[in-house]
Amino acid sequence: MKLVYSILLASTMAIACNKSGKDDAPVSTEEFVTKDVSYGNDPAQKMDIYLPAGRSSSKTKVMVLIHGGGWTGGDKSEFDPFIPQIRQKLPDYALFNINYRLANNTTNRFPMQENDVKAAIEFISGKLGDYNVSEDMVLLGFSAGAHLALLQGYKYSSPMRTKAVVSFYGPTDLVDMYNNPVSQYAPLLLQALLGSTPQQNVAVYNQSSPVFFVNSSSPPTIILHGGQDNLVSHTQATILQNKLQQAGVVNQYVFYPNEGHGWFGATLDDSFVKIQAFLATNVK
C-alpha cells in the first residue's frame, strides 16, 4: 500500500520510521502508514500503524488488531490481506496491528501475552496527541488474538477506553476448552501457554479466561464463530454470550453453521458488514 507522508515531514519521517523502527508520528492529517514500530525492548514487541487521512482527536477512533496462532505462533502480517477491507469499512479508525511474544513449553508463558497487549496499548495511549486520534478504542482479534482482545477489554479500563470488542472464534473459558476439546491439539496449546493442566492449577486457567471478568461495565462485544470449528468449539462463543447477557452487556453472536476455524470470501465480507453495523451502533 502506498505510503502518503506529510509534505513538511516527508524526508525526516522516512528515516525515522524505516531505519530506526521508531515512529516520530506526523502532526498532519494526511494518510500515514509505518511498519515494525517498537512498543517495547523485545524484538517481538512491534506494531504496524495505519493512520487515516482527515483524522482528528475528536472523531478518529483506535482499532487494535491482534493475530491468532494458538498463542505459540502467528504474526501480525496475517492481517495484511484484510487491512484494505477493514480500512474501507471503517474509515474513521486508526489501525494498530500488533505482535506479541509467543509462548512455548518453557518460556514466554501467560500472562506475558496479556502484558504485551497492555504494553502496546499503553504505548499508543502515550502517542495519541502525536497520532491525532482519540482515546476511544476497539479491540479485534482472531482465535488466540480474540482471547487476548477479550481479556484486555474485560480486565482493564485504562489507559484507553475500550468501546467494543470483536472476537473471531476466540477461546473464552479455558477450563472448558481443555476438558471438552474438539481437537487433540487444544490441551497441548493450553499447557504450552499456561504451563499446567486445570487439575494442577485451575487458578491460572480461570485468571486467563475472559468469561470470569465479564461484568455490567464490560464493553459491547460482537462474537463471530463457525459451527464446524475444529480447534475452538462454538460452545466457547455461547458460554461467553450467556455471561454477557446475564450481566446486561450489549452483545451480538454471529454464527456461521458451515464455517470452520476461519473463513474467507462472501462469509468474511458478511462478517465485516456486521462488524461495521455493530460498531456504528455501539461506538459513539
Helices and strands as residue ranges (DSSP letters): H 10-19, E 32-38, E 46-51, E 61-66, G 76-82, H 83-89, E 93-98, H 112-125, H 128-131, E 136-142, H 144-155, E 161-168, H 174-179, H 185-194, H 202-207, G 210-213, E 221-226, H 235-247, E 251-256, H 265-282
